[in-house]
Amino acid sequence: MANRAAVFVHRLSGHSLSVRRLSIYGSRLTLHARRLHASSAGRSFLSTLLQTAKTKNPITAQWNGQPTHETRPELVAQGETTPGILQSEYDQRRRNIVDSLPDGGTAFLFSAPMHFVSPHVFHEFRQDSDFYYMTGWNEPESVAVLQKSATARRGYTLTMFVRAKEPEKELWEGPRSGLETAVAAFGADEAWPIRDFAKRAAKLIGGAHPVYADLDGEHGLVRSEQCGELRQILQRSNAGARVRRLTPIVQRARLIKSTAELQLMREAGRVSGAAFAAAMRACGPGVSESTLQSMFAHASKMALLAPITDRSTLTTDHSAPITDRSALTRPAYVPVFAGGEHALCMHYVLNNAPLRAGDLVLADAGAEVAAYAADVTRTFPVSGRFSEQQRDLYCAVLSVQEQMVRLCHADAGYPLNEIHRCSTHALATELRQIGFHAAERDIERQLYPHHVAHYLGLDVHDTIDMSRALPLRPGMVVTIEPGLYVPYDDRFPKAFQGIGVRIEDDIAVGQTEADIENLSASAPKSPADIEACMAC
């Protein structure tokens, strides 16, 4: 008989409740719960066991702070914790990290904080990627604590500190998932209200075992309030010397994508390809860069709406059901829609100028699907057709890009840094063939000043601490994005001055060249495909 997990209140401490998971042999507890629920007295008793008594208010009684299978089955399938990722995969991720810790080691992961535009006006929340990778939990003010334990059923214990269900606050701020959901759906062995973190953290770091946590803001990230609380506790207890950075361990795991992760990234690439095609069709002289940006975002949403052609009729049955999974996507980053000479700026994001006939548009944009990012760049003519000089320059960059993509397999033995060196040499060769003579030094310093590649995953610049000197391995996903930006400088041919071209795809590394997969191949890329798309 299979084990069943039951959730019950373990301890009352003032107004704080802990929710803990027990493994029950058989289904006796489930059966007793159902019998209790059958009577009004039983229901009253059960409600006292819950961290938040159920009410008729759906905000707190029925909704969670993020989609679950129970609330949004069209987004989260049976057995999944988050869209596309099974509960068992999250458990395996935690096991993999714990295997890297010494016996008794404790790891603290912190959620991202909320960011505010102005008082009471907040930005859309985006979870810390390490925290999300390890838990799937998508709320702020949360902490996950992993402790390696030889006696634990899974080889580790997971304690979560999260926001408790509070109907008064949820009325204004939206639903929260609460303590029970952290245990029942997200794999926690025990859950406490986040307000209890500071007073319980000292117990969790007791002894002489190493503590793994990322306490300093790096790469522009702002750490949460609880991160500061742990830092103070470690200082007071003179335990600072025991602290080790956690993110290098997690990033090494994140570097190799699972089958499920690759499928989500494949979908992000498909959605982005559809959005690029829509932006190309909307392009024309006088259209604003901002309009293309908006078109891209809208088309990304529409790409996750079941095609209308799937419906039984196109004209009479307007009530036929459709599947809408557009809630899974949002922009992966602030995009670039740079018309004309604006493309000479690597990350031009003003996106507010009208497009001019005869110019090119450099569009660097990507959709995020279920937290996994695409990062794609296409360059296309405002008027729908490349001029001779534009086509020559574009095809030179395209040839380099295609050559570098073919190096993205383990058998080639190349790290990203070596692929970059190859791209610089290849670009010099391609330019000479169109009469554009430039020294490799000028290419590296001015015409092509950025790296050809970076890792991709939950973050656009994923696993940022992982070296680009690592040999490529199957399961890695990288971008390949050579570019050429010709300034108004008489050292370079006048016919090409003021033109910027970049072409970028998301590449799943294979073992052999035949195993390489271009996840963003659906975005029109050849001059013929771009012109055909824009003619539609």
C-alpha positions in Angstrom: 0.0 0.0 0.0 1.4 3.4 -1.0 2.4 6.0 1.6 0.1 9.0 1.9 1.2 12.4 3.0 -1.0 14.1 5.5 -0.7 17.7 6.8 -1.6 18.7 10.3 -0.9 21.4 12.8 2.1 20.3 14.9 2.6 23.1 17.3 0.8 26.2 18.6 3.2 29.0 19.8 1.3 32.2 20.6 -0.4 33.1 17.4 2.2 31.3 15.3 1.5 27.9 13.7 3.8 25.4 12.2 2.6 23.0 9.6 4.4 19.7 9.4 4.3 16.7 7.0 3.9 13.1 8.2 4.2 10.0 6.1 1.2 7.8 6.9 1.2 4.1 6.1 -1.9 3.5 4.1 -4.9 5.8 3.9 -6.3 5.7 7.4 -5.8 9.4 8.1 -7.4 10.4 4.9 -10.4 8.2 5.6 -10.8 9.6 9.1 -10.6 13.1 7.7 -13.3 12.3 5.2 -15.5 10.9 8.0 -15.0 14.0 10.1 -15.8 16.2 7.2 -19.2 14.5 6.8 -20.5 16.0 10.0 -20.8 19.6 11.0 -19.0 18.9 14.3 -16.2 17.2 12.3 -15.9 20.0 9.9 -15.6 22.4 12.8 -12.9 20.3 14.3 -11.0 20.1 11.0 -11.2 23.8 10.5 -9.4 24.4 13.9 -6.5 22.2 12.6 -6.0 24.4 9.6 -3.7 27.4 9.7 -6.5 29.5 8.2 -10.1 28.6 8.8 -12.0 28.2 5.6 -14.7 30.7 4.8 -17.0 31.6 2.0 -14.5 34.2 0.9 -12.9 32.7 -2.2 -9.8 35.0 -1.9 -8.5 33.2 1.1 -10.6 30.0 1.1 -10.1 28.8 -2.5 -7.3 30.7 -4.2 -3.5 30.3 -3.9 -0.8 32.9 -4.5 0.2 31.1 -7.7 -1.3 28.5 -10.1 -1.6 24.9 -8.8 -3.2 21.9 -10.3 -6.2 22.3 -8.0 -6.8 25.9 -9.0 -5.5 26.1 -12.6 -5.4 22.6 -14.1 -5.0 24.0 -17.6 -1.6 25.5 -16.5 -0.3 22.9 -14.0 -0.8 19.2 -14.7 -1.4 16.5 -12.2 1.9 15.8 -10.4 3.5 19.1 -11.3 4.5 21.7 -8.8 4.9 24.5 -11.4 3.9 24.4 -15.0 5.9 21.7 -16.8 8.0 20.7 -13.8 7.0 17.6 -11.7 7.1 17.5 -7.9 9.7 14.7 -8.2 12.0 16.9 -10.2 12.0 19.6 -7.5 12.8 16.9 -5.0 15.7 15.6 -7.1 17.1 19.1 -7.5 17.2 19.4 -3.7 18.8 16.0 -3.4 21.5 17.0 -5.9 22.3 20.2 -4.0 22.3 18.4 -0.6 24.7 15.8 -2.0 27.2 18.7 -2.5 27.0 19.7 1.2 28.8 18.2 4.1 26.9 16.2 6.7 24.8 18.5 8.8 25.3 21.4 6.4 22.5 23.9 6.2 21.5 26.0 3.2 19.4 29.1 3.2 17.6 30.3 0.1 15.8 33.7 0.0 13.0 34.9 -2.2 13.3 38.1 -4.1 11.9 41.2 -2.5 9.1 43.3 -3.9 10.3 46.4 -5.8 8.3 49.6 -5.8 7.8 52.3 -8.4 6.5 54.7 -5.8 4.8 54.3 -2.4 2.1 51.6 -2.7 2.8 51.1 -6.4 4.8 48.0 -7.1 6.5 46.4 -10.0 5.4 42.9 -11.2 7.0 40.4 -8.9 9.8 38.2 -10.3 11.2 35.4 -8.1 14.8 34.9 -7.3 16.0 32.2 -9.8 17.9 30.0 -7.4 15.0 30.1 -4.9 12.5 29.2 -7.7 14.7 26.5 -9.1 14.9 24.8 -5.6 11.2 25.3 -4.5 8.9 26.5 -7.3 7.5 28.9 -4.7 6.6 32.2 -6.4 5.9 34.6 -3.5 8.0 37.3 -1.8 8.9 37.3 1.9 9.8 33.6 1.9 12.8 31.5 3.0 13.7 27.9 2.3 16.1 26.1 4.6 17.6 22.8 3.5 19.4 20.7 6.1 21.3 17.6 5.2 20.4 14.7 7.4 21.2 11.0 7.2 18.2 10.1 9.2 15.7 12.1 7.1 13.5 10.1 4.8 14.8 12.1 1.7 18.3 12.7 3.0 17.3 16.2 3.8 14.7 18.3 5.6 13.1 21.3 4.0 11.7 24.0 6.3 9.9 26.9 4.7 9.0 30.3 6.1 6.2 31.9 4.1 3.5 34.5 4.4 0.5 33.1 6.4 -3.0 33.3 5.0 -4.5 36.5 6.3 -7.9 37.4 4.9 -7.6 41.1 5.8 -4.4 41.5 3.9 -5.4 39.2 1.1 -8.4 41.4 0.5 -6.0 44.2 -0.6 -2.9 42.4 -1.8 -4.3 39.3 -3.4 -4.3 35.6 -2.3 -1.4 33.9 -0.7 -0.7 30.2 -0.8 -0.1 29.9 2.9 1.6 27.3 5.2 -0.5 24.3 4.3 0.2 24.6 0.6 3.9 24.9 1.3 3.8 21.5 2.8 1.1 19.8 0.8 2.1 21.0 -2.7 5.7 22.3 -2.5 7.5 19.5 -0.6 8.2 21.3 2.7 8.5 19.1 5.8 7.6 22.0 8.0 6.3 25.5 7.4 6.3 28.6 9.6 5.0 32.1 9.2 7.7 34.4 7.8 7.5 36.6 10.9 9.0 33.8 12.9 12.1 33.5 10.8 14.4 35.7 12.9 13.7 33.9 16.2 14.0 30.4 14.7 17.0 30.9 12.4 19.4 30.8 15.3 18.3 27.2 16.1 18.8 26.2 12.5 22.4 27.3 12.4 23.3 25.7 15.7 26.4 23.6 16.0 29.6 23.8 14.1 28.4 22.8 10.7 28.9 25.0 7.6 26.1 27.4 6.6 25.5 28.0 2.9 23.8 31.3 2.0 24.1 34.3 -0.4 24.1 37.3 1.9 25.5 40.0 -0.3 23.8 41.7 -3.2 25.7 40.9 -6.4 25.1 41.8 -10.1 22.7 44.5 -9.0 20.4 42.2 -7.1 18.7 43.5 -3.9 18.5 41.0 -1.1 15.4 40.4 1.1 14.9 41.6 4.6 15.3 38.1 5.9 18.7 37.9 4.3 19.7 40.8 6.4 18.2 39.2 9.5 20.3 36.1 9.0 23.5 38.2 8.5 22.9 39.8 11.9 22.2 36.5 13.6 25.5 35.1 12.2 27.4 38.1 13.4 26.0 38.0 16.9 26.8 34.3 17.2 30.3 34.7 15.7 29.4 32.1 13.1 30.4 34.3 10.1 33.4 32.1 9.4 31.2 29.1 8.7 29.3 30.8 5.9 29.9 29.6 2.3 28.3 30.9 -0.9 25.4 28.7 -2.1 24.8 30.1 -5.5 27.8 28.5 -7.2 26.5 25.1 -6.2 23.0 25.9 -7.4 24.2 27.4 -10.6 26.3 24.4 -11.5 23.1 22.3 -11.3 21.1 24.9 -13.2 23.7 24.9 -16.0 22.5 21.5 -17.3 18.8 21.5 -18.2 16.5 18.6 -17.7 14.1 17.3 -20.4 11.3 19.2 -18.8 13.3 22.4 -18.7 14.3 22.0 -22.4 10.6 21.6 -23.3 9.7 24.9 -21.6 12.6 26.6 -23.3 11.5 25.1 -26.6 8.1 26.6 -26.0 9.6 30.0 -25.1 11.5 29.9 -28.4 8.3 29.0 -30.3 6.4 31.8 -28.7 9.2 34.3 -29.4 9.3 33.2 -33.1 5.6 33.8 -33.5 6.0 37.2 -31.9 8.9 38.2 -34.2 6.9 37.2 -37.2 4.0 39.4 -36.0 6.4 42.4 -35.3 7.8 42.0 -38.8 4.4 42.1 -40.4 3.5 45.2 -38.4 6.6 47.0 -39.4 6.6 49.9 -41.9 7.8 53.5 -42.3 6.3 55.8 -39.7 5.5 52.9 -37.3 7.0 53.6 -33.9 9.6 51.3 -32.3 7.2 51.3 -29.3 4.5 49.9 -31.5 6.7 46.9 -32.5 7.5 46.3 -28.8 3.8 46.3 -27.9 3.1 44.0 -30.9 5.7 41.6 -29.8 4.3 41.4 -26.2 0.8 40.9 -27.5 1.7 38.3 -30.0 3.6 36.4 -27.3 0.4 36.1 -25.3 -1.6 35.1 -28.4 0.9 32.3 -29.2 -0.3 30.6 -26.0 -3.9 30.8 -27.0 -5.2 27.7 -28.8 -5.3 28.6 -32.5 -8.8 29.6 -33.6 -8.5 27.1 -36.5 -8.6 24.3 -33.8 -12.2 25.2 -33.2 -15.0 23.3 -34.9 -16.3 26.3 -36.8 -14.9 29.7 -37.6 -18.2 31.5 -38.2 -21.1 30.2 -36.2 -20.0 28.6 -32.9 -18.3 31.5 -31.2 -18.9 29.8 -27.8 -16.6 26.9 -28.6 -14.1 26.4 -25.7 -10.4 27.3 -26.3 -7.3 26.7 -24.2 -5.7 29.9 -23.0 -2.2 29.5 -21.4 -1.1 33.1 -22.0 -0.7 33.6 -18.2 2.5 31.6 -18.5 4.3 34.2 -20.5 5.7 37.7 -20.1 8.7 39.6 -21.5 12.0 37.9 -20.4 13.7 41.3 -20.3 13.4 44.9 -21.5 13.6 44.5 -25.2 15.5 46.4 -27.9 13.6 47.7 -30.9 16.2 49.9 -32.5 15.5 51.6 -35.9 18.4 52.8 -38.1 21.4 54.2 -36.3 19.9 53.4 -32.9 21.2 49.9 -33.5 24.7 51.2 -32.9 23.9 51.2 -29.2 24.1 47.6 -27.9 21.2 47.9 -25.5 19.1 50.7 -26.8 15.8 50.4 -24.9 14.2 53.8 -25.3 12.1 52.3 -28.2 10.3 55.6 -28.8 11.2 56.8 -32.3 9.4 56.4 -35.6 10.9 54.0 -38.1 12.2 55.5 -41.4 12.0 54.0 -44.9 15.2 52.4 -46.0 16.5 51.7 -42.5 16.9 48.4 -40.7 15.3 47.5 -37.3 17.4 45.5 -34.8 15.0 43.8 -32.5 16.4 41.9 -29.4 13.5 40.4 -27.5 12.3 37.2 -25.9 9.3 35.7 -24.2 9.5 34.0 -20.8 7.4 30.8 -20.5 6.8 29.4 -17.0 9.9 31.4 -15.8 12.2 30.1 -18.6 13.6 32.7 -21.0 14.1 33.0 -24.7 16.7 35.6 -26.0 16.4 36.2 -29.7 17.6 38.9 -32.1 16.5 39.6 -35.6 17.4 42.5 -37.9 14.9 43.3 -40.7 14.2 46.1 -43.2 11.6 48.7 -42.3 10.3 48.9 -45.9 10.2 45.1 -46.3 13.2 44.6 -48.6 17.0 44.7 -47.9 19.1 47.1 -49.9 22.1 45.7 -51.6 24.5 47.0 -48.9 22.2 45.9 -46.1 21.9 42.4 -47.6 25.7 42.0 -47.9 26.3 43.1 -44.3 23.4 40.9 -43.0 24.5 37.8 -44.9 28.1 38.2 -43.6 26.8 38.2 -40.0 24.4 35.4 -40.8 27.2 33.2 -42.2 29.2 33.7 -39.1 26.2 32.9 -36.9 25.5 29.7 -38.7 29.2 28.6 -38.5 29.3 29.2 -34.8 26.0 27.3 -34.2 27.6 24.3 -35.8 30.3 24.3 -33.1 27.8 24.0 -30.2 28.2 20.3 -29.5 30.3 18.4 -26.9 32.3 16.4 -29.5 33.8 19.7 -30.9 35.3 20.4 -27.4 34.8 24.2 -27.6 34.0 26.4 -24.7 32.1 29.7 -25.4 35.2 31.7 -25.2 36.8 29.7 -28.0 33.7 30.0 -30.1 33.9 33.8 -29.6 37.5 33.8 -30.9 36.4 31.8 -33.9 33.5 34.2 -34.6 35.9 37.2 -34.7 38.1 35.6 -37.2 35.2 34.4 -39.3 33.7 37.9 -39.3 36.9 39.4 -40.6 36.9 36.8 -43.4 33.3 37.4 -44.3 33.7 41.1 -44.4 36.7 40.9 -46.8 34.5 39.0 -49.2 32.2 42.0 -49.5 35.0 44.6 -49.8 34.9 45.6 -46.1 38.5 45.4 -44.9 38.9 45.7 -41.2 41.6 44.5 -38.8 40.6 42.0 -36.2 41.6 44.5 -33.6 39.1 47.0 -34.9 36.4 44.3 -35.1 37.0 43.3 -31.5 37.2 46.9 -30.1 34.6 48.7 -32.2 32.7 46.8 -34.8 31.9 43.8 -32.7 32.5 44.7 -29.0 30.4 42.1 -27.2 30.8 38.3 -26.6 29.2 35.9 -29.1 27.4 33.9 -26.4 26.1 33.4 -22.9 24.2 30.8 -21.0 20.4 30.8 -21.0 17.7 29.4 -18.7 15.7 30.8 -15.8 17.7 34.0 -16.4 18.5 35.7 -19.7 22.1 35.9 -18.6 21.8 32.6 -16.8 24.2 31.1 -14.3 26.2 34.3 -14.4 29.0 33.0 -12.1 29.7 30.0 -14.4 32.8 30.5 -16.6 32.5 30.7 -20.3 35.7 28.7 -20.4 33.8 25.5 -19.5 33.6 22.9 -22.4 30.1 22.7 -23.7 28.0 19.7 -22.5 24.7 18.3 -23.6 21.9 19.9 -21.7 23.4 23.4 -21.7 21.5 26.1 -23.5 23.5 29.0 -25.0 22.9 32.0 -27.2 24.9 32.5 -30.4 24.7 36.2 -31.3 27.4 37.7 -33.5 26.8 41.3 -34.5 28.3 44.2 -36.5 27.9 47.9 -35.7 29.4 50.3 -38.2 30.0 53.8 -36.8 30.2 57.0 -38.7 33.9 56.7 -39.1 35.8 57.1 -42.3 38.1 54.2 -41.5 35.1 52.0 -42.6 33.2 52.0 -45.9 30.8 54.8 -46.2 28.1 52.6 -47.7 27.9 50.6 -44.4 28.2 53.4 -41.9 25.2 53.8 -39.5 24.1 50.2 -39.9 23.8 47.7 -37.0 23.1 44.0 -37.5 22.8 41.3 -34.8 21.4 37.8 -35.3 20.8 35.6 -32.2 19.4 32.2 -31.6 18.9 30.0 -28.5 20.9 26.7 -29.0 20.5 23.5 -27.0 24.0 21.9 -27.0 24.2 18.4 -28.4 26.7 15.6 -28.1 27.3 15.6 -31.8 26.6 18.3 -34.5 23.5 16.3 -35.5 22.1 16.7 -31.9 22.2 20.5 -31.9 18.8 22.0 -31.6 17.9 25.6 -32.4 15.1 26.4 -30.0 14.3 29.7 -31.7 14.4 28.5 -35.3 10.8 29.5 -36.0 11.7 33.2 -36.0 12.3 34.2 -39.7 16.0 34.6 -40.2 17.1 34.3 -43.8 16.7 37.4 -46.0 14.2 35.5 -48.2 12.1 34.3 -45.2 12.1 37.8 -43.6 11.0 39.5 -46.8 8.3 36.8 -47.4 7.0 37.3 -43.8 6.9 41.1 -44.2 5.1 40.8 -47.5 2.2 38.9 -45.8 
